[in-house]
Amino acid sequence: MNKLLIFIIFTVPIILTAQKDTILKKEFEEAVIISATKWKQTQRRVPLKVSVIKSKDIAIQNPQTAADMLASSNEVFVQKSQQGGGSPMIRGFATNRLLYSVDGVRMNTAIFRSGNIQNVISLDPFAIESAEVLFGPGAILYGSDAIGGVMSFQTLTPEFSEQESPLIKGNATFRAASANQELTKHFDVQVGWKKWAMLTSVSHNNFGNLQMGSNGPSEYLKPFTTIRVDSIDRVVANNNPQVQDPTGYNQFNLMQKIRFAPNKAFDFQYGFHYSQTSSYSRYDRLIEINQSGTPISAVWNYGPQKWMMHHFSMTHNKKSPLYDQMSLKMAYQRFEESRIDRRWNHHRLRTNTEFVNAYSLNLDLEKIKNKHSFFYGAEVVLNDVVSEGKGLDIRNGKEIPVADRYPQSKWLSYAAYLNYQYTFSEKWLFQGGVRASGFYINADFTKNAPFFPFNFQDISIHKMAPTASLGLVFNPEKTSKVSMNLSSGFRAPNIDDMGKMFDFTAGNVLVPNTNLNAEYAYNAEIHVSKVFEKTIKLDLTGFYTVLDEAMVRRPILVDGADSILYNGIMSKTFAIQNAASANVYGFNFGFEIKLPYGFGLHSRFNYQIGYEEMDNGTTSRSRHAAPPFGMTKLYYEKNKFKQEIYTQYSFGVSNQNLNEEEQQKPAIYARDENGKPNSPAWMTLNYKFLYTFHKNWTLSGGIENLLDLRYRPYSSGLVAPGRNFIMAIKAHF
């Protein structure tokens, strides 16, 4: 009854305001994409599946972070261990098996780990013009890490004036949300002349503790919080167990761009990006309880996450024997992240801080001659990793020696690639690509020698990793497409794989492994799409991916022993090794129907299932293969008004199908009838609107999780928001 009432409340106004004399039957637009070849192409010429998130979609969804923006595509599943985070899962892969690209610059660093990462929140949704998700291996163009997919973000571009007078325009936005007391302020302005243009974008977000829903598993409640009184850690009651305390944080983003085009052939751009968060707690670690009923951790925080990028690009458009278009990109990025932890009623407060200086150079060229299209180029990436470990005795303020998380290291990658397209006819197109990549690692363990019984102090690794792809596109008519693609991808070992040193649980320590090779993925997929009568669009993609020589955590002997003394505790030794294989398969299905009077119906469904080899030779469900999930929405769009009612849902994961590693995390899961951890299915009902009530003013907002359900997305430490009221006002000038 309640669901029916809510449906009536929001659908009746839509029907009453619809203009019955108009029937919308416009042909679906062909999305122009860049991620597949690094040059603009229509999807009809691309054998890979690419999903495009447009600025108009970002505007009505009002995502709080870039991770939420990806989730709003309903084709990317996002895991959160804390509110200051968001780790995407694509086709059964996640973390360092996915690649992030910002304005064509690789964002992945040499310390991207296999555990959940939150680097994507460094990007500001207000500064993103569009985002593209390329599914499956993208190694030909993007190199290492592009196994499950590539997330390519294009930020706002300064515009030139077409008149004698300068072009001046901008936006100011204020947004508030109830579930975490969000207060967000954003401002961007750009000035353009004939040959020069500048753009400035500034955002500040403040997020309070996140409140979960009222109806759901009691295991998700937060009945306690912790304080320290008289030098003793104590548990106290949480006044509101639905409030996830502590999860609040704030963030600042700045982007400055300058563009210069002296003539029609050249286009120069400089971009400066800066992002910084406050410290924030790792919520999933703070809810872990030991057998005696007390918390395992008294402190577990991420320090401020900082990201800075200087980016210079030059584009030259002029036909020559070597190219028709040429792009040169040079970038310098600096990353800073830290971890602060202390065990319950222990006196040592440990802080590990990492700095990465990342330098990159990309040269991309396009040459089209008759039916032949060549996309080729080269890339060089250098990461300089500095790691610092510090310990503090909170009883007296004295320093305690602790190991650095990583050795002082350099990671170098270099590559050349060629992507070739041949257009047989208007209906048939062939694409093939090859890439030759090399990687070099140099690591110095001298600083950590006092902590580990290693028989080495520095190492060097230098190896090659070739990849290839083949694709075929068949367009029987303008309203249909069939494509097939075979591709391989790889992930070169990085500093996190071969050099990380830390105790991941009590009595278990991860130690370096100097004998690592790249892991490879082999993927096959087929895609079919069709538009019927200009009003119905269907698309279906099926895929199968095999991961070979996968880098996984396995037990290892150190000087013939299976344990070492680490931080005063005899700990079993593990290392990342090429010791497993995995396979993932599934499909993605979607349809959109343009209905009369401005209505439309849109739905997406994603199914993926994976299996990975465990250290005892058995197989387990893949940890990063999300359960089936999707979305269905009814929308109405007319003139200056748009609104939508939609459901988002996820299937559950039973205890039997829960990955073995996930079963060791009972704190984040509900209990089944046998008391075993499992991830229940969930579905939310949501409403969003966007109304331009004046040429210079837009009002948007809505209600998420209308039924106030208490649910936790698969593998997440953070419980999702309860009923969430959102309101944003935007001024255009």
PAPAVEX-241403 format. One record per residue (C-alpha): residue number from 0; x, y, z. Coordinates in steps of 0.5 Angstrom, whole numbers. Each point is the difference from the previous one (the first is absolute). Layout:
<recs>
{NUM, {X, Y, Z}}
...
</recs>
This chain:
<recs>
{0, {0, 0, 0}}
{1, {6, 5, 2}}
{2, {3, -2, -7}}
{3, {-6, 1, -4}}
{4, {-2, 7, 4}}
{5, {7, 3, -2}}
{6, {0, -2, -7}}
{7, {-7, 3, -1}}
{8, {3, 7, 4}}
{9, {5, 0, -5}}
{10, {-3, -2, -6}}
{11, {-6, 3, 0}}
{12, {3, 7, -1}}
{13, {4, -2, -6}}
{14, {-6, -2, -3}}
{15, {-4, 6, 1}}
{16, {6, 4, -2}}
{17, {1, -4, -7}}
{18, {-2, 4, -6}}
{19, {-4, -6, -4}}
{20, {1, 4, -7}}
{21, {7, -2, 0}}
{22, {3, -7, -1}}
{23, {8, -1, 0}}
{24, {3, -4, -5}}
{25, {6, 3, -1}}
{26, {6, -5, -2}}
{27, {5, -2, 5}}
{28, {6, 4, -1}}
{29, {7, -3, -1}}
{30, {4, 1, 5}}
{31, {7, 3, -1}}
{32, {6, -3, 4}}
{33, {7, 1, 0}}
{34, {2, -6, 5}}
{35, {0, -5, -5}}
{36, {6, 3, -5}}
{37, {2, 6, 4}}
{38, {-4, 4, -6}}
{39, {-7, 2, -1}}
{40, {-4, -6, -3}}
{41, {-7, -2, 0}}
{42, {-2, -6, 3}}
{43, {-2, -4, -6}}
{44, {8, 0, -2}}
{45, {2, -3, 7}}
{46, {0, -8, 1}}
{47, {0, 1, 8}}
{48, {-5, 2, 4}}
{49, {0, 7, 3}}
{50, {-5, 3, 5}}
{51, {0, 8, 0}}
{52, {-2, 4, 6}}
{53, {-2, 7, -3}}
{54, {0, 7, 4}}
{55, {-8, 0, 0}}
{56, {0, -7, 3}}
{57, {5, 3, 5}}
{58, {-5, 6, 1}}
{59, {-6, -4, 2}}
{60, {3, -5, 4}}
{61, {4, 5, 5}}
{62, {6, -5, 2}}
{63, {3, 2, 6}}
{64, {7, -3, -3}}
{65, {3, -3, -6}}
{66, {-1, -7, 2}}
{67, {-8, 1, 1}}
{68, {0, 3, -7}}
{69, {3, -6, -3}}
{70, {-5, -4, 4}}
{71, {-6, 4, -3}}
{72, {2, -3, -6}}
{73, {-3, -6, 2}}
{74, {6, -4, -3}}
{75, {5, 1, 5}}
{76, {-1, -4, 7}}
{77, {4, 5, 5}}
{78, {2, -3, 7}}
{79, {1, 5, 6}}
{80, {4, -2, 6}}
{81, {-1, 7, 3}}
{82, {-4, 6, -2}}
{83, {7, 3, -3}}
{84, {1, -5, -5}}
{85, {-3, -4, -6}}
{86, {3, -6, -3}}
{87, {-3, -2, -7}}
{88, {-1, -7, -3}}
{89, {-1, -1, -7}}
{90, {-1, -7, -3}}
{91, {3, -4, 6}}
{92, {6, 5, 1}}
{93, {2, 5, 4}}
{94, {5, 5, 4}}
{95, {7, -1, -4}}
{96, {-3, -4, -6}}
{97, {-4, 6, -2}}
{98, {3, 6, -3}}
{99, {-2, 8, 1}}
{100, {2, 5, -5}}
{101, {-1, 7, 1}}
{102, {0, 5, -6}}
{103, {4, -6, -4}}
{104, {5, 0, 6}}
{105, {1, -7, 4}}
{106, {-2, 1, 7}}
{107, {2, -7, 3}}
{108, {6, 0, 4}}
{109, {6, -5, 2}}
{110, {-4, -1, 7}}
{111, {-7, -2, -3}}
{112, {-2, -6, 4}}
{113, {-4, -6, 0}}
{114, {-4, 2, 6}}
{115, {-5, 6, -1}}
{116, {2, 6, -3}}
{117, {-3, 7, 1}}
{118, {4, 5, -5}}
{119, {-6, 1, -4}}
{120, {-3, 5, 5}}
{121, {6, 4, -2}}
{122, {-4, 2, -6}}
{123, {-5, 6, 1}}
{124, {-7, -2, -4}}
{125, {-2, 7, -1}}
{126, {7, 1, -4}}
{127, {-2, -6, -4}}
{128, {-3, 1, -7}}
{129, {-1, -7, -2}}
{130, {3, -7, 2}}
{131, {1, -6, -4}}
{132, {0, -8, 3}}
{133, {4, -4, -5}}
{134, {-2, -7, 2}}
{135, {5, -6, -1}}
{136, {8, 0, -1}}
{137, {2, 7, -3}}
{138, {7, -2, 0}}
{139, {2, 2, -7}}
{140, {-1, 8, 2}}
{141, {0, 0, 7}}
{142, {6, -5, 2}}
{143, {0, -4, 7}}
{144, {-6, 0, 5}}
{145, {-5, 0, -6}}
{146, {-3, -7, 1}}
{147, {-7, 1, 2}}
{148, {-1, 7, -3}}
{149, {2, 7, -1}}
{150, {-4, 6, 4}}
{151, {2, 6, -5}}
{152, {-2, 7, 3}}
{153, {0, 6, -4}}
{154, {0, 7, 4}}
{155, {-3, 6, -2}}
{156, {4, 4, -6}}
{157, {0, 7, -1}}
{158, {-4, 3, -6}}
{159, {2, 5, -5}}
{160, {-4, 6, -1}}
{161, {-3, 0, -7}}
{162, {-1, 8, 0}}
{163, {4, 6, 1}}
{164, {-2, 1, 7}}
{165, {3, -5, 6}}
{166, {-5, -6, 1}}
{167, {-1, 0, 8}}
{168, {-4, -6, 3}}
{169, {0, -4, 6}}
{170, {-4, -4, 6}}
{171, {-1, 1, 7}}
{172, {-3, -6, 4}}
{173, {-3, -1, 7}}
{174, {-2, -7, 2}}
{175, {-2, -4, 6}}
{176, {-2, -7, 2}}
{177, {-3, -3, 6}}
{178, {3, -7, 1}}
{179, {7, 3, 2}}
{180, {-2, 8, 1}}
{181, {4, 1, -7}}
{182, {1, 8, -1}}
{183, {4, 0, -7}}
{184, {2, 7, -3}}
{185, {2, 0, -7}}
{186, {2, 6, -5}}
{187, {3, 0, -7}}
{188, {2, 6, -5}}
{189, {3, 0, -7}}
{190, {2, 6, -4}}
{191, {1, -1, -7}}
{192, {3, 4, -6}}
{193, {2, -1, -7}}
{194, {6, -4, 1}}
{195, {0, 0, 8}}
{196, {-4, -3, 5}}
{197, {0, -2, 8}}
{198, {-4, -4, 4}}
{199, {0, 0, 8}}
{200, {-4, -5, 4}}
{201, {0, -1, 8}}
{202, {-4, -4, 4}}
{203, {-1, -2, 8}}
{204, {-4, -6, 3}}
{205, {-1, -1, 7}}
{206, {-3, -7, 2}}
{207, {-3, -1, 7}}
{208, {-1, -7, 3}}
{209, {-4, -5, -5}}
{210, {-7, -2, 2}}
{211, {-2, -7, -2}}
{212, {-7, -2, -1}}
{213, {-5, -2, 5}}
{214, {-3, -7, -3}}
{215, {5, -5, -1}}
{216, {5, -5, 3}}
{217, {2, 2, 8}}
{218, {7, -3, -1}}
{219, {1, 7, -4}}
{220, {-1, 4, 6}}
{221, {5, 4, 3}}
{222, {-1, -1, 8}}
{223, {6, 3, 2}}
{224, {6, 5, -1}}
{225, {6, 0, 4}}
{226, {4, 5, 4}}
{227, {6, 1, 4}}
{228, {0, 1, 7}}
{229, {5, 0, 6}}
{230, {5, -3, -5}}
{231, {-5, -6, -2}}
{232, {-4, -1, -6}}
{233, {-7, -1, 2}}
{234, {-7, -2, -4}}
{235, {-6, 5, 1}}
{236, {-7, -1, -3}}
{237, {-1, 4, -6}}
{238, {-6, 5, 1}}
{239, {-3, -2, -7}}
{240, {2, -7, -2}}
{241, {-2, 2, -7}}
{242, {5, 5, -1}}
{243, {7, -3, -2}}
{244, {5, 4, 5}}
{245, {5, 2, -2}}
{246, {0, 1, -8}}
{247, {-1, 7, -1}}
{248, {6, 4, -4}}
{249, {1, 6, -5}}
{250, {3, 1, -7}}
{251, {3, 6, -4}}
{252, {1, 0, -7}}
{253, {3, 5, -5}}
{254, {1, 0, -8}}
{255, {3, 5, -4}}
{256, {1, 0, -7}}
{257, {3, 4, -6}}
{258, {-1, -1, -7}}
{259, {3, 3, -6}}
{260, {-1, -1, -7}}
{261, {4, 5, -5}}
{262, {-3, -3, -6}}
{263, {-5, -6, -2}}
{264, {6, -5, 0}}
{265, {3, 1, 7}}
{266, {-4, -1, 6}}
{267, {4, 1, 7}}
{268, {-3, -1, 7}}
{269, {3, 0, 7}}
{270, {-4, -3, 6}}
{271, {1, 0, 7}}
{272, {-4, -4, 5}}
{273, {0, -1, 7}}
{274, {-4, -4, 5}}
{275, {1, -1, 8}}
{276, {-4, -3, 5}}
{277, {0, 0, 7}}
{278, {2, -6, 4}}
{279, {-6, -5, 0}}
{280, {-1, -7, 4}}
{281, {0, -7, -3}}
{282, {-7, -2, 2}}
{283, {1, -7, -1}}
{284, {6, -1, 4}}
{285, {-4, 4, 6}}
{286, {-6, -5, 0}}
{287, {5, -6, 1}}
{288, {-1, -4, 7}}
{289, {4, -5, 3}}
{290, {-2, -6, 3}}
{291, {0, 3, 7}}
{292, {-5, 5, -3}}
{293, {4, 6, 0}}
{294, {3, 4, -6}}
{295, {6, -2, -4}}
{296, {2, 7, -2}}
{297, {0, 6, 4}}
{298, {2, 5, -5}}
{299, {0, -2, -8}}
{300, {0, 6, -4}}
{301, {2, 3, -7}}
{302, {4, 6, 0}}
{303, {-1, 6, -5}}
{304, {0, -3, -7}}
{305, {3, 5, -4}}
{306, {0, 0, -8}}
{307, {4, 5, -4}}
{308, {1, 0, -8}}
{309, {3, 5, -5}}
{310, {-2, -2, -7}}
{311, {2, 3, -6}}
{312, {-2, -2, -7}}
{313, {1, 2, -7}}
{314, {-5, -2, -6}}
{315, {2, 1, -7}}
{316, {-5, -1, -6}}
{317, {3, 0, -7}}
{318, {1, -5, -5}}
{319, {7, -3, -1}}
{320, {3, -7, -2}}
{321, {0, -2, 7}}
{322, {-6, 2, 3}}
{323, {-7, 5, -1}}
{324, {0, 1, 8}}
{325, {5, 0, 5}}
{326, {0, 0, 8}}
{327, {5, 1, 5}}
{328, {-1, 0, 7}}
{329, {5, 1, 6}}
{330, {-2, 0, 7}}
{331, {2, 0, 7}}
{332, {-4, -3, 6}}
{333, {2, 0, 7}}
{334, {-4, -5, 5}}
{335, {0, 0, 7}}
{336, {-4, -5, 5}}
{337, {1, -3, 7}}
{338, {-3, -5, 5}}
{339, {0, 1, 7}}
{340, {-2, -6, 5}}
{341, {0, -2, 7}}
{342, {-2, -7, 3}}
{343, {-5, 0, 5}}
{344, {3, 2, 7}}
{345, {7, 0, -3}}
{346, {5, 6, 1}}
{347, {3, 0, -7}}
{348, {-3, 5, -5}}
{349, {3, -2, -7}}
{350, {0, 5, -6}}
{351, {2, -2, -7}}
{352, {0, 5, -5}}
{353, {1, -1, -8}}
{354, {2, 5, -5}}
{355, {0, -1, -8}}
{356, {3, 5, -5}}
{357, {-2, -3, -7}}
{358, {2, 3, -6}}
{359, {-3, -2, -7}}
{360, {1, 2, -7}}
{361, {-5, -3, -6}}
{362, {0, 1, -7}}
{363, {-6, -2, -4}}
{364, {-1, 1, -7}}
{365, {-5, -2, -5}}
{366, {0, -1, -8}}
{367, {-6, -1, -5}}
{368, {2, -2, -7}}
{369, {-6, -2, -4}}
{370, {-3, -7, 4}}
{371, {6, 0, 5}}
{372, {0, 3, 6}}
{373, {7, 0, 5}}
{374, {0, 2, 7}}
{375, {7, -1, 3}}
{376, {4, 3, 5}}
{377, {5, -1, 6}}
{378, {0, 1, 7}}
{379, {5, 1, 6}}
{380, {-2, 0, 7}}
{381, {5, 1, 6}}
{382, {-3, -1, 8}}
{383, {5, 2, 5}}
{384, {-3, -3, 7}}
{385, {2, 3, 7}}
{386, {-2, -4, 6}}
{387, {0, 2, 7}}
{388, {-2, -4, 6}}
{389, {0, 3, 7}}
{390, {-2, -2, 7}}
{391, {-2, 4, 6}}
{392, {-1, -3, 7}}
{393, {-6, 4, 3}}
{394, {1, -1, 7}}
{395, {7, 4, 0}}
{396, {0, 3, -7}}
{397, {6, -4, -2}}
{398, {2, -2, -7}}
{399, {-1, -8, -1}}
{400, {4, -3, -6}}
{401, {-5, -3, -6}}
{402, {2, -2, -7}}
{403, {-2, 4, -6}}
{404, {-6, -3, -4}}
{405, {4, 0, -6}}
{406, {7, 0, -2}}
{407, {3, 7, -3}}
{408, {-1, -2, -8}}
{409, {-1, 2, -7}}
{410, {-5, -3, -5}}
{411, {1, 1, -7}}
{412, {-4, -2, -6}}
{413, {1, 1, -7}}
{414, {-4, -2, -6}}
{415, {-2, 1, -8}}
{416, {-7, -2, -3}}
{417, {-3, 0, -6}}
{418, {-8, -1, -1}}
{419, {-2, -1, -7}}
{420, {-7, 1, -3}}
{421, {-2, -3, -7}}
{422, {-7, 2, -3}}
{423, {-2, -5, -5}}
{424, {-7, 4, -1}}
{425, {-5, 4, 3}}
{426, {-2, -7, 4}}
{427, {6, -3, 1}}
{428, {6, 2, 4}}
{429, {6, -4, 3}}
{430, {5, 3, 6}}
{431, {6, -3, 2}}
{432, {6, 2, 5}}
{433, {6, -1, 3}}
{434, {4, 3, 6}}
{435, {7, -2, 2}}
{436, {1, 2, 8}}
{437, {6, 0, 4}}
{438, {1, 1, 8}}
{439, {6, 1, 4}}
{440, {0, 0, 8}}
{441, {5, 2, 5}}
{442, {-1, 0, 7}}
{443, {4, 1, 6}}
{444, {-1, -3, 6}}
{445, {6, 2, 5}}
{446, {-5, 4, 4}}
{447, {-4, -6, 2}}
{448, {6, -5, 1}}
{449, {0, 1, 8}}
{450, {-8, -3, -1}}
{451, {1, -6, -4}}
{452, {5, -6, -1}}
{453, {1, 1, -8}}
{454, {6, -2, -3}}
{455, {0, 6, -5}}
{456, {-1, 8, 1}}
{457, {-2, 2, -7}}
{458, {-3, -3, -7}}
{459, {-1, 1, -7}}
{460, {-5, -3, -5}}
{461, {0, 1, -7}}
{462, {-5, -3, -5}}
{463, {-4, 0, -6}}
{464, {-8, -1, -1}}
{465, {-3, 0, -7}}
{466, {-8, 0, -1}}
{467, {-4, 0, -6}}
{468, {-7, 1, -2}}
{469, {-5, -2, -6}}
{470, {-7, 3, -1}}
{471, {-5, 0, -5}}
{472, {-6, 5, -1}}
{473, {-6, -2, -4}}
{474, {-6, 6, -1}}
{475, {-5, -3, -5}}
{476, {-4, 6, 1}}
{477, {0, 7, 3}}
{478, {-4, -3, 6}}
{479, {4, -6, 2}}
{480, {7, -2, 1}}
{481, {3, -7, 2}}
{482, {8, 0, 2}}
{483, {4, -5, 2}}
{484, {7, 1, 4}}
{485, {6, -5, 2}}
{486, {5, 4, 5}}
{487, {5, -1, 5}}
{488, {3, 4, 6}}
{489, {5, 0, 5}}
{490, {2, 3, 6}}
{491, {7, 1, 2}}
{492, {2, -1, 7}}
{493, {1, 6, 4}}
{494, {3, 2, 6}}
{495, {-6, -2, 4}}
{496, {0, -7, -3}}
{497, {8, -1, 1}}
{498, {2, 4, 6}}
{499, {-6, 1, 5}}
{500, {2, -1, 7}}
{501, {-6, 0, 5}}
{502, {-4, -5, 5}}
{503, {-7, 0, -3}}
{504, {-2, -4, 6}}
{505, {2, -2, 7}}
{506, {6, -5, -1}}
{507, {0, 0, -8}}
{508, {5, 5, -4}}
{509, {1, 1, -7}}
{510, {7, 0, -2}}
{511, {4, 2, -7}}
{512, {0, -5, -6}}
{513, {6, 2, -5}}
{514, {-3, -5, -5}}
{515, {-6, 2, -3}}
{516, {-2, 0, -7}}
{517, {-6, 4, -4}}
{518, {-7, -3, 1}}
{519, {-4, -1, -7}}
{520, {-8, 1, -1}}
{521, {-3, -3, -7}}
{522, {-7, 2, -1}}
{523, {-5, -1, -6}}
{524, {-6, 4, 0}}
{525, {-6, 1, -5}}
{526, {-5, 6, 0}}
{527, {-7, 1, -4}}
{528, {-4, 6, 0}}
{529, {-6, 2, -4}}
{530, {-5, 6, 0}}
{531, {-7, -2, -2}}
{532, {-4, 5, -3}}
{533, {4, 6, 3}}
{534, {-3, -1, 6}}
{535, {3, -7, 3}}
{536, {7, -1, 1}}
{537, {3, -7, 3}}
{538, {7, -2, 1}}
{539, {3, -6, 2}}
{540, {7, -2, 2}}
{541, {3, -6, 2}}
{542, {7, -2, 2}}
{543, {5, -5, 3}}
{544, {7, 2, 3}}
{545, {5, -5, 2}}
{546, {6, 3, 5}}
{547, {6, -4, 0}}
{548, {6, 0, 5}}
{549, {-4, 5, 4}}
{550, {4, 3, 6}}
{551, {-3, -2, 6}}
{552, {2, -1, 8}}
{553, {3, -6, 1}}
{554, {4, -3, 6}}
{555, {8, 0, -1}}
{556, {6, -2, 4}}
{557, {5, 5, 2}}
{558, {7, -3, 1}}
{559, {-4, -7, 0}}
{560, {-4, 2, 6}}
{561, {-8, 2, -1}}
{562, {0, 5, 6}}
{563, {4, 6, 2}}
{564, {0, 5, 6}}
{565, {-3, 6, -3}}
{566, {-2, 6, 5}}
{567, {1, -5, 6}}
{568, {-5, -5, -2}}
{569, {2, -7, -4}}
{570, {-3, 1, -6}}
{571, {-2, -5, -6}}
{572, {3, 3, -6}}
{573, {-4, 1, -7}}
{574, {2, 3, -7}}
{575, {-3, 2, -6}}
{576, {2, -5, -5}}
{577, {-2, -3, -7}}
{578, {-4, -5, 3}}
{579, {-7, -1, -3}}
{580, {-5, 1, -6}}
{581, {-7, 3, 0}}
{582, {-6, 0, -5}}
{583, {-6, 5, 0}}
{584, {-6, 0, -5}}
{585, {-6, 3, -1}}
{586, {-5, 5, -4}}
{587, {-2, 7, 0}}
{588, {-7, 2, -2}}
{589, {-4, 6, -1}}
{590, {-6, 3, -3}}
{591, {-3, 7, -1}}
{592, {-7, 2, -3}}
{593, {-2, 7, -2}}
{594, {-8, 0, 2}}
{595, {-5, 6, -2}}
{596, {0, 6, 4}}
{597, {7, 1, 2}}
{598, {0, -7, 4}}
{599, {6, -5, -1}}
{600, {1, -7, 3}}
{601, {8, -2, 1}}
{602, {3, -6, 3}}
{603, {6, -3, 1}}
{604, {2, -7, 3}}
{605, {7, -3, 1}}
{606, {2, -7, 2}}
{607, {7, -2, 1}}
{608, {3, -7, 4}}
{609, {7, -1, 1}}
{610, {4, -6, 3}}
{611, {7, 1, 3}}
{612, {5, -5, 2}}
{613, {2, -1, 7}}
{614, {7, -2, 3}}
{615, {-3, -7, 2}}
{616, {-2, -1, -7}}
{617, {-7, 1, 0}}
{618, {-4, 5, -3}}
{619, {-4, 6, 3}}
{620, {-5, 5, -2}}
{621, {4, 6, -3}}
{622, {0, 5, 6}}
{623, {-1, 6, -5}}
{624, {-5, -3, -4}}
{625, {-6, 4, 2}}
{626, {-7, -3, 1}}
{627, {-5, 1, -6}}
{628, {-2, 7, 0}}
{629, {-4, 5, -4}}
{630, {-5, 6, 0}}
{631, {-7, 2, -3}}
{632, {-2, 7, -1}}
{633, {-6, 3, -2}}
{634, {1, 7, -3}}
{635, {-3, 6, -2}}
{636, {3, 6, -4}}
{637, {-3, 6, -3}}
{638, {2, 7, -1}}
{639, {4, 2, 6}}
{640, {-2, -5, 5}}
{641, {2, -7, 1}}
{642, {-1, -5, 5}}
{643, {0, -8, 1}}
{644, {-2, -5, 5}}
{645, {5, -6, 0}}
{646, {2, -6, 4}}
{647, {7, -3, 1}}
{648, {1, -7, 2}}
{649, {5, -5, 1}}
{650, {-1, -8, 1}}
{651, {3, -3, 6}}
{652, {6, -4, 2}}
{653, {-1, -7, 4}}
{654, {5, -2, 5}}
{655, {2, -6, -5}}
{656, {1, 5, -5}}
{657, {4, 5, 4}}
{658, {7, 0, -2}}
{659, {5, -3, 5}}
{660, {3, 7, 2}}
{661, {-6, 3, 1}}
{662, {-3, -5, 5}}
{663, {6, 2, 4}}
{664, {-3, 7, 1}}
{665, {-7, -2, 4}}
{666, {0, 7, 3}}
{667, {-2, 3, -7}}
{668, {-6, -5, -2}}
{669, {-7, -2, 3}}
{670, {-1, -7, 2}}
{671, {-4, -6, -3}}
{672, {-5, -5, 4}}
{673, {7, -4, 2}}
{674, {3, 6, 2}}
{675, {5, 1, -5}}
{676, {2, 6, -4}}
{677, {-4, 2, -6}}
{678, {-1, 6, -5}}
{679, {-8, 1, 0}}
{680, {-3, 2, -7}}
{681, {-3, 7, 0}}
{682, {-4, 5, -4}}
{683, {-1, 8, 1}}
{684, {-5, 4, -3}}
{685, {2, 7, -1}}
{686, {-3, 7, -3}}
{687, {4, 5, -4}}
{688, {-1, 7, -3}}
{689, {3, 6, -4}}
{690, {-4, 6, -2}}
{691, {3, 6, -3}}
{692, {-5, 5, 2}}
{693, {4, 6, -2}}
{694, {5, 1, -6}}
{695, {5, 1, 6}}
{696, {-2, -5, 5}}
{697, {-1, -7, 1}}
{698, {-3, -4, 6}}
{699, {1, -7, 0}}
{700, {0, -6, 6}}
{701, {-4, -6, 2}}
{702, {-1, -5, 5}}
{703, {4, -6, 0}}
{704, {-2, -7, 3}}
{705, {-7, 2, 1}}
{706, {-2, -6, 5}}
{707, {6, 2, 4}}
{708, {3, -7, -1}}
{709, {6, -2, 4}}
{710, {5, -4, -5}}
{711, {7, -1, -1}}
{712, {3, -1, -7}}
{713, {4, -6, -1}}
{714, {7, 0, 3}}
{715, {-1, 7, 3}}
{716, {2, 2, 7}}
{717, {-5, 6, 0}}
{718, {-7, -1, 0}}
{719, {-4, 4, -5}}
{720, {-3, 6, 1}}
{721, {-8, 0, 3}}
{722, {-5, 5, -3}}
{723, {4, 5, -3}}
{724, {-3, 7, -1}}
{725, {4, 4, -6}}
{726, {-1, 7, -2}}
{727, {5, 4, -4}}
{728, {-1, 7, -3}}
{729, {5, 2, -6}}
{730, {1, 7, -3}}
{731, {2, 1, -7}}
{732, {3, 6, -3}}
</recs>
